[in-house]
Amino acid sequence: MDKLTPLRRQYLDIKRQHPDAIVFFRLGDFYETFDEDAKITSRELDIVLTSRPVSKGVRVPMAGIPHHAAENYLSRLINKGYHVAICEQISDEPENGLVPREVIRVVTPGTVVEPGLLQQPSNNYLATVFFQDQRAGLAYVDISTGEFAVTELVGKDVEDQIRSELFRLQPSEILWPDSLPRPEHLPGFSTPYESWHYELGRCTDTLKEHFGVISLDGFGLRGKPMAVRVAGAILAYLEDTQRQSLKLLNHLSTYTLDEFMVLDAETRRNLELTETIRSGKTHGSLLGILDCTLTPMGRRLLHQWVSKPLRNTAEIQRRLDAVEYFYRNGLIRAEAMEALESFDDLERLTNRVVSGHAIPRDLVSIRENLAHLPRLKAIFKDEDPAIAHTLSNIRLCHHQLSLLQAAIQDEPPATLASIGVIRKGFSPELDNVMDSSQHARQWIADLEKNEKQRTGIKTLKVGYNKVFGYYIEVTKANTDLVPEEYIRKQTLVNAERYITPELKEYESLVLNAEEHIHEIESRVFAQVCAELAEGAQELLATARAIAQLDAYLSLADTAALNGYHRPEVVDKKCLQIINGRHPVVEKLRTSDRFVPNDAVFEQDEIIRIITGPNMSGKSTFLRQVALIVLMAQMGSFVPAESAKIGLVDRIFTRIGAQDEIHAGQSTFMVEMVEAANILHNATHRSLLILDEIGRGTSTYDGVSIAWAMVEYIHSHPDLKASTLFATHYHELTQLADLLPGVRNYNIAVSEADNNVVFLHKIVPGGADRSYGIHVAQLAGLPKPVTQRAHEILRQLEISSGSTLEQKEQEKGQLTLFPENNPLLQAFTDLDINSLTPIEALNLLYDWKRRFFRDDQ
């Protein structure tokens, strides 16, 4: 150890404090990585791996990235789940021959604040959980916006509740206590965190100290020890990684799942709320249809509304009132939307100021946002009660605007690395230094013009670089005109560069002044940021009110453009939708008109069994009912002529199935696990969307399971949930005669001249046919296959579904055909008139291959 260089010892001391992070070690204009960090950095970023001597005859791997390009490289590492410790030079003055360095922050997927690292405009959540004895706590924070919330969960299904909440939040990073089993397939990256951080007494003290209180009761945490544990642990993690971000977290919101409609991960996926199943993109999802927002904070808020439908009728009515105000006032809506186009992400800009990460351009953006506020508020001359509360929170922030107008130049440099950030007249100290060097600056600025006149060299130029400072450049064709006092400094291919004693004297004045100016500007800029931070709550309240306004406008504009109507939401069990439409399918369908459908549950109706062929619209109908209910409870108008919606506590969907081979689960197992979850957790106020239950197993097993589920939902005293049950099992239609709460509906079909047309209309009664062979024809199955399918279907119908007799052929040829002479039967069944010549040749070739051996 004694033989190591001082720099190497300094690095090892810092690395020892951050063993699980890649250390970006600042050396001049580069961040260097060493040892295993260097190998990872080289591999992941595709940069050259070099080495550096650390003692006599010993070299270690090294990989470096330029300081000015660090954000790009950093984002690539963060997106791969790595943690990066930023180690900076904290002083230019060496101590014992070594520049002091320390880690100023640890960047992780859930703690980024730089615009280039954030997934715009989504929230970037850091979450953590802790659970034991059927109780759990879950906390999450977005340090880019200052959002901090916690909940406590109770019940036998507490782990399922955790999973559902995490899929709602989609955190970028989850802190997972190292003493608890960690489930697979959670969103984001998981970071192991020592369980002692979740100790109740420690977390209680952490929260009290952070908020400066003597009791946590004011945050709704009384009797919620699990919530205290996770909230305290997440603060401790931020203390270790992003200490500056703690300034943003001045409020803790405690919520319960009872406030919102519960949507498990499968339902969110099946209904494609925020992204599509196939592409994973917003386009084609419900959010993609509803999102006409114009600001990043509005987009984040609307995403939250879609993910968290409300269960409070009063709050739902307040949102619907605000949406209706803009829906009915088209001119105001258009004016307000035009005004919002001028706003940036005021919420994140403010938080960058508070956390100390702001750059000059951020303050310019804040200033421009504040300058637009009077125009926005002037649009609302008469504040309607529906939006009065939102408008009252849009503060004009006169002090902050005046400060920024006085302090910051109109077009400052992008960063503090260059001077020219602070406006003249704001800082007397800065003005004095600027004025004292003004003569020297002006002399250098006029030098080129004066020297051209004095020497007669029209191509003479005055330039600057970091190596030589200021210089005079003359082309070689004019060197004979160069005055004697010019001192040659550098020879180029076509020119010579010179200096003069007088130029060097003025250069010294300018450069010394620039260094002093840079120091003063940095200090004044920090003071401006600190003063802005003192009024951050006013800025944040304004940003969040603008977000609300943006979300209301988006929902109103979507409703106006697509013919949506205001739903009636009541606190009782009720489902009445007239001429409802699927909000996404109707927009994406271009070939023909979307057919609307009613979903009106009668007084005693519990379960609606829907039969009908594939491709007829059953699944679309099921999904549109669920989406209309969800949209109503999020406070949106709905795609229906009218709708009366009784509050729903949960929507469950069992639609389609995907093998989970990695988990050792077949399609049928996945189907049954999801069905079990529904039956264990649904209530009489839930909405169940069940599509083809039981199809993953044999017909009789499937019918039996589906039948038993319908009976259970209908008759269980604690269930009786409103249910849409689509099925191919026509046997289930008999349940309507046995159970008073079951009704049969089917998809109307028109048949004429052997042509089948799906009308996509839901009508009372059960379907008598499935039309599966017709769908097979539409899908392009070969004609012989569909013809043979018709024959087999007729035989099965005659034999009441019994298995067809199979006889072994004399030559050992296995066949589906029951006759002794399969070739003769195939020829007898052939429709010669429908064959083209090429089809006939292909058929002969196929018969020869199937019925004759080559050696005969």
ABEGO torsion letter per residue (X at the ends): XAABBAAAAAAAAAAAABAABBBBBBBEABBBBBEAAAAAAAAAAGBBBBBBBABBGBBBBBBBBBAAAAAAAAAAAAAAGBBBBBBBBABABBBGGBBBBBBABBBBAAABABAAABBOABBBBBBBBBBBGGBBBBBBBBAAAGBBBBBBBBEAAAAAAAAAAAAAAGBABBBBBAABBBBBGBBEBBBBBBAAAABAAAAAAAAAAAAGBABAAAAGABGBAAAAAAAAAAAAAAAAABAAAAAABABBBBBBAAABBBBBAAAAAAAGAABBAAAGBABGBAAAAABABABAAAAAAAAAAAABBBABAAAAAAAAAAAAAAAABAAAAAAAAAAAAABBBAAAAAAAAAAGABBAAAAAAAAAAAAAAAAAAAABABBBAAAAAAAAABBAGAAAAAAAAAABBABBBABAABBGABBBGABAAAAAAAAAAAAAAAAAAAAAAAAAAAAGBAABBBBBBAAAEBBBBBBAAAAAABBAABBBABBBAABBBBBBAAAAAAAAAAAAAAAAAAAAAAAAAAAAAAAAAAAAAAAAAAAAAAAAAAAAAAAAAAAAAAGBBBBBBBBBBBBBBBGBBBAAAAAABAABBBBBBBBBBBAABABBBBBEBBGAGAAAAAAAAAAAAAAAAAGBBBBBABBBBBBBABBBBBBEBBBBAAAGBBAAAAAAAAAAAAAAABBAABBBBBBGBGAABBAAAAAAAAAAAAAAAAABAABGBBBBBBBABAAAAAAAAABAABBBBBBBBBBBGGBBBBAGBBBBEBBABAGAAAAAAAAGBBAAAAAAAAAAAAAAAAAGGBBBBBBBBAAGBBBABABABAAAAAAAABBAAABBAAAAAAAAAAAAAAABBAAX
